[in-house]
Amino acid sequence: MPSPADRMKSMRARRRARGVRELRLAIPDPRLPSIRARVAAEVARLDATAEDAALRWIEAVCEFDTPDPAGPDAPG
């Protein structure tokens, strides 16, 4: 039986052959009170006007809010 390292190597090779690559993320743990306090402090410092402008821009360029004018069966 192959070792765990060999099995992982094989799995990664199969995924690469399918065009898939593994991505690992390390993020702060939102369950920790210290992280929650830090996020709350950062949110409190946000400029509401700038955030509103950013959200309006996102909504204006979002391709998922309106149907494709070419129709659902259009190629591409």
Chimera marker file (.cmm) of the C-alpha trace (Angstrom):
<marker_set name="trace">
<marker id="1" x="0.000" y="0.000" z="0.000" r="1" g="1" b="0" radius="0.5"/>
<marker id="2" x="1.384" y="3.461" z="-0.916" r="1" g="1" b="0" radius="0.5"/>
<marker id="3" x="2.371" y="5.807" z="1.876" r="1" g="1" b="0" radius="0.5"/>
<marker id="4" x="0.108" y="8.773" z="2.709" r="1" g="1" b="0" radius="0.5"/>
<marker id="5" x="2.619" y="11.122" z="1.039" r="1" g="1" b="0" radius="0.5"/>
<marker id="6" x="2.524" y="9.012" z="-2.140" r="1" g="1" b="0" radius="0.5"/>
<marker id="7" x="-1.286" y="8.966" z="-2.105" r="1" g="1" b="0" radius="0.5"/>
<marker id="8" x="-1.369" y="12.778" z="-1.760" r="1" g="1" b="0" radius="0.5"/>
<marker id="9" x="1.161" y="13.134" z="-4.593" r="1" g="1" b="0" radius="0.5"/>
<marker id="10" x="-0.978" y="10.879" z="-6.777" r="1" g="1" b="0" radius="0.5"/>
<marker id="11" x="-4.166" y="12.765" z="-5.892" r="1" g="1" b="0" radius="0.5"/>
<marker id="12" x="-2.539" y="16.116" z="-6.710" r="1" g="1" b="0" radius="0.5"/>
<marker id="13" x="-1.317" y="14.739" z="-10.050" r="1" g="1" b="0" radius="0.5"/>
<marker id="14" x="-4.854" y="13.555" z="-10.910" r="1" g="1" b="0" radius="0.5"/>
<marker id="15" x="-6.278" y="16.953" z="-9.998" r="1" g="1" b="0" radius="0.5"/>
<marker id="16" x="-3.629" y="18.797" z="-12.029" r="1" g="1" b="0" radius="0.5"/>
<marker id="17" x="-4.521" y="16.584" z="-14.999" r="1" g="1" b="0" radius="0.5"/>
<marker id="18" x="-8.129" y="17.796" z="-14.623" r="1" g="1" b="0" radius="0.5"/>
<marker id="19" x="-6.970" y="21.414" z="-14.384" r="1" g="1" b="0" radius="0.5"/>
<marker id="20" x="-7.603" y="21.697" z="-10.647" r="1" g="1" b="0" radius="0.5"/>
<marker id="21" x="-5.046" y="22.977" z="-8.170" r="1" g="1" b="0" radius="0.5"/>
<marker id="22" x="-5.220" y="22.740" z="-4.387" r="1" g="1" b="0" radius="0.5"/>
<marker id="23" x="-5.432" y="26.013" z="-2.494" r="1" g="1" b="0" radius="0.5"/>
<marker id="24" x="-5.003" y="26.274" z="1.257" r="1" g="1" b="0" radius="0.5"/>
<marker id="25" x="-5.986" y="29.343" z="3.229" r="1" g="1" b="0" radius="0.5"/>
<marker id="26" x="-5.143" y="30.238" z="6.800" r="1" g="1" b="0" radius="0.5"/>
<marker id="27" x="-7.613" y="32.739" z="8.210" r="1" g="1" b="0" radius="0.5"/>
<marker id="28" x="-8.161" y="34.286" z="11.640" r="1" g="1" b="0" radius="0.5"/>
<marker id="29" x="-10.556" y="32.213" z="13.771" r="1" g="1" b="0" radius="0.5"/>
<marker id="30" x="-13.784" y="34.256" z="14.016" r="1" g="1" b="0" radius="0.5"/>
<marker id="31" x="-14.790" y="32.300" z="17.137" r="1" g="1" b="0" radius="0.5"/>
<marker id="32" x="-12.030" y="33.935" z="19.203" r="1" g="1" b="0" radius="0.5"/>
<marker id="33" x="-13.125" y="37.016" z="21.168" r="1" g="1" b="0" radius="0.5"/>
<marker id="34" x="-9.871" y="38.807" z="20.292" r="1" g="1" b="0" radius="0.5"/>
<marker id="35" x="-10.507" y="38.355" z="16.563" r="1" g="1" b="0" radius="0.5"/>
<marker id="36" x="-14.130" y="39.418" z="16.886" r="1" g="1" b="0" radius="0.5"/>
<marker id="37" x="-13.045" y="42.577" z="18.733" r="1" g="1" b="0" radius="0.5"/>
<marker id="38" x="-10.425" y="43.354" z="16.072" r="1" g="1" b="0" radius="0.5"/>
<marker id="39" x="-12.952" y="42.934" z="13.256" r="1" g="1" b="0" radius="0.5"/>
<marker id="40" x="-15.517" y="45.070" z="15.096" r="1" g="1" b="0" radius="0.5"/>
<marker id="41" x="-12.936" y="47.837" z="15.561" r="1" g="1" b="0" radius="0.5"/>
<marker id="42" x="-12.005" y="47.729" z="11.873" r="1" g="1" b="0" radius="0.5"/>
<marker id="43" x="-15.656" y="47.838" z="10.807" r="1" g="1" b="0" radius="0.5"/>
<marker id="44" x="-16.273" y="50.814" z="13.094" r="1" g="1" b="0" radius="0.5"/>
<marker id="45" x="-13.485" y="52.713" z="11.292" r="1" g="1" b="0" radius="0.5"/>
<marker id="46" x="-14.995" y="52.196" z="7.821" r="1" g="1" b="0" radius="0.5"/>
<marker id="47" x="-16.165" y="55.291" z="5.958" r="1" g="1" b="0" radius="0.5"/>
<marker id="48" x="-19.861" y="54.734" z="5.238" r="1" g="1" b="0" radius="0.5"/>
<marker id="49" x="-19.802" y="57.008" z="2.165" r="1" g="1" b="0" radius="0.5"/>
<marker id="50" x="-16.899" y="55.132" z="0.594" r="1" g="1" b="0" radius="0.5"/>
<marker id="51" x="-18.485" y="51.770" z="1.394" r="1" g="1" b="0" radius="0.5"/>
<marker id="52" x="-21.789" y="52.866" z="-0.177" r="1" g="1" b="0" radius="0.5"/>
<marker id="53" x="-19.936" y="53.976" z="-3.308" r="1" g="1" b="0" radius="0.5"/>
<marker id="54" x="-18.104" y="50.649" z="-3.490" r="1" g="1" b="0" radius="0.5"/>
<marker id="55" x="-21.351" y="48.696" z="-3.137" r="1" g="1" b="0" radius="0.5"/>
<marker id="56" x="-23.048" y="50.811" z="-5.830" r="1" g="1" b="0" radius="0.5"/>
<marker id="57" x="-20.111" y="50.106" z="-8.179" r="1" g="1" b="0" radius="0.5"/>
<marker id="58" x="-20.254" y="46.365" z="-7.446" r="1" g="1" b="0" radius="0.5"/>
<marker id="59" x="-23.985" y="46.312" z="-8.149" r="1" g="1" b="0" radius="0.5"/>
<marker id="60" x="-23.476" y="48.285" z="-11.370" r="1" g="1" b="0" radius="0.5"/>
<marker id="61" x="-20.914" y="45.855" z="-12.782" r="1" g="1" b="0" radius="0.5"/>
<marker id="62" x="-22.395" y="42.627" z="-11.428" r="1" g="1" b="0" radius="0.5"/>
<marker id="63" x="-23.201" y="40.288" z="-14.310" r="1" g="1" b="0" radius="0.5"/>
<marker id="64" x="-25.515" y="38.091" z="-12.248" r="1" g="1" b="0" radius="0.5"/>
<marker id="65" x="-28.192" y="40.660" z="-11.444" r="1" g="1" b="0" radius="0.5"/>
<marker id="66" x="-29.656" y="40.904" z="-14.931" r="1" g="1" b="0" radius="0.5"/>
<marker id="67" x="-30.490" y="38.195" z="-17.429" r="1" g="1" b="0" radius="0.5"/>
<marker id="68" x="-28.259" y="37.724" z="-20.448" r="1" g="1" b="0" radius="0.5"/>
<marker id="69" x="-29.857" y="39.739" z="-23.286" r="1" g="1" b="0" radius="0.5"/>
<marker id="70" x="-28.818" y="37.000" z="-25.737" r="1" g="1" b="0" radius="0.5"/>
<marker id="71" x="-30.997" y="34.518" z="-23.887" r="1" g="1" b="0" radius="0.5"/>
<marker id="72" x="-30.284" y="31.384" z="-21.859" r="1" g="1" b="0" radius="0.5"/>
<marker id="73" x="-29.318" y="29.274" z="-24.894" r="1" g="1" b="0" radius="0.5"/>
<marker id="74" x="-26.753" y="31.728" z="-26.300" r="1" g="1" b="0" radius="0.5"/>
<marker id="75" x="-23.279" y="30.266" z="-26.836" r="1" g="1" b="0" radius="0.5"/>
<marker id="76" x="-20.368" y="31.378" z="-24.687" r="1" g="1" b="0" radius="0.5"/>
<link id1="1" id2="2" r="1" g="1" b="0" radius="0.2"/>
<link id1="2" id2="3" r="1" g="1" b="0" radius="0.2"/>
<link id1="3" id2="4" r="1" g="1" b="0" radius="0.2"/>
<link id1="4" id2="5" r="1" g="1" b="0" radius="0.2"/>
<link id1="5" id2="6" r="1" g="1" b="0" radius="0.2"/>
<link id1="6" id2="7" r="1" g="1" b="0" radius="0.2"/>
<link id1="7" id2="8" r="1" g="1" b="0" radius="0.2"/>
<link id1="8" id2="9" r="1" g="1" b="0" radius="0.2"/>
<link id1="9" id2="10" r="1" g="1" b="0" radius="0.2"/>
<link id1="10" id2="11" r="1" g="1" b="0" radius="0.2"/>
<link id1="11" id2="12" r="1" g="1" b="0" radius="0.2"/>
<link id1="12" id2="13" r="1" g="1" b="0" radius="0.2"/>
<link id1="13" id2="14" r="1" g="1" b="0" radius="0.2"/>
<link id1="14" id2="15" r="1" g="1" b="0" radius="0.2"/>
<link id1="15" id2="16" r="1" g="1" b="0" radius="0.2"/>
<link id1="16" id2="17" r="1" g="1" b="0" radius="0.2"/>
<link id1="17" id2="18" r="1" g="1" b="0" radius="0.2"/>
<link id1="18" id2="19" r="1" g="1" b="0" radius="0.2"/>
<link id1="19" id2="20" r="1" g="1" b="0" radius="0.2"/>
<link id1="20" id2="21" r="1" g="1" b="0" radius="0.2"/>
<link id1="21" id2="22" r="1" g="1" b="0" radius="0.2"/>
<link id1="22" id2="23" r="1" g="1" b="0" radius="0.2"/>
<link id1="23" id2="24" r="1" g="1" b="0" radius="0.2"/>
<link id1="24" id2="25" r="1" g="1" b="0" radius="0.2"/>
<link id1="25" id2="26" r="1" g="1" b="0" radius="0.2"/>
<link id1="26" id2="27" r="1" g="1" b="0" radius="0.2"/>
<link id1="27" id2="28" r="1" g="1" b="0" radius="0.2"/>
<link id1="28" id2="29" r="1" g="1" b="0" radius="0.2"/>
<link id1="29" id2="30" r="1" g="1" b="0" radius="0.2"/>
<link id1="30" id2="31" r="1" g="1" b="0" radius="0.2"/>
<link id1="31" id2="32" r="1" g="1" b="0" radius="0.2"/>
<link id1="32" id2="33" r="1" g="1" b="0" radius="0.2"/>
<link id1="33" id2="34" r="1" g="1" b="0" radius="0.2"/>
<link id1="34" id2="35" r="1" g="1" b="0" radius="0.2"/>
<link id1="35" id2="36" r="1" g="1" b="0" radius="0.2"/>
<link id1="36" id2="37" r="1" g="1" b="0" radius="0.2"/>
<link id1="37" id2="38" r="1" g="1" b="0" radius="0.2"/>
<link id1="38" id2="39" r="1" g="1" b="0" radius="0.2"/>
<link id1="39" id2="40" r="1" g="1" b="0" radius="0.2"/>
<link id1="40" id2="41" r="1" g="1" b="0" radius="0.2"/>
<link id1="41" id2="42" r="1" g="1" b="0" radius="0.2"/>
<link id1="42" id2="43" r="1" g="1" b="0" radius="0.2"/>
<link id1="43" id2="44" r="1" g="1" b="0" radius="0.2"/>
<link id1="44" id2="45" r="1" g="1" b="0" radius="0.2"/>
<link id1="45" id2="46" r="1" g="1" b="0" radius="0.2"/>
<link id1="46" id2="47" r="1" g="1" b="0" radius="0.2"/>
<link id1="47" id2="48" r="1" g="1" b="0" radius="0.2"/>
<link id1="48" id2="49" r="1" g="1" b="0" radius="0.2"/>
<link id1="49" id2="50" r="1" g="1" b="0" radius="0.2"/>
<link id1="50" id2="51" r="1" g="1" b="0" radius="0.2"/>
<link id1="51" id2="52" r="1" g="1" b="0" radius="0.2"/>
<link id1="52" id2="53" r="1" g="1" b="0" radius="0.2"/>
<link id1="53" id2="54" r="1" g="1" b="0" radius="0.2"/>
<link id1="54" id2="55" r="1" g="1" b="0" radius="0.2"/>
<link id1="55" id2="56" r="1" g="1" b="0" radius="0.2"/>
<link id1="56" id2="57" r="1" g="1" b="0" radius="0.2"/>
<link id1="57" id2="58" r="1" g="1" b="0" radius="0.2"/>
<link id1="58" id2="59" r="1" g="1" b="0" radius="0.2"/>
<link id1="59" id2="60" r="1" g="1" b="0" radius="0.2"/>
<link id1="60" id2="61" r="1" g="1" b="0" radius="0.2"/>
<link id1="61" id2="62" r="1" g="1" b="0" radius="0.2"/>
<link id1="62" id2="63" r="1" g="1" b="0" radius="0.2"/>
<link id1="63" id2="64" r="1" g="1" b="0" radius="0.2"/>
<link id1="64" id2="65" r="1" g="1" b="0" radius="0.2"/>
<link id1="65" id2="66" r="1" g="1" b="0" radius="0.2"/>
<link id1="66" id2="67" r="1" g="1" b="0" radius="0.2"/>
<link id1="67" id2="68" r="1" g="1" b="0" radius="0.2"/>
<link id1="68" id2="69" r="1" g="1" b="0" radius="0.2"/>
<link id1="69" id2="70" r="1" g="1" b="0" radius="0.2"/>
<link id1="70" id2="71" r="1" g="1" b="0" radius="0.2"/>
<link id1="71" id2="72" r="1" g="1" b="0" radius="0.2"/>
<link id1="72" id2="73" r="1" g="1" b="0" radius="0.2"/>
<link id1="73" id2="74" r="1" g="1" b="0" radius="0.2"/>
<link id1="74" id2="75" r="1" g="1" b="0" radius="0.2"/>
<link id1="75" id2="76" r="1" g="1" b="0" radius="0.2"/>
</marker_set>
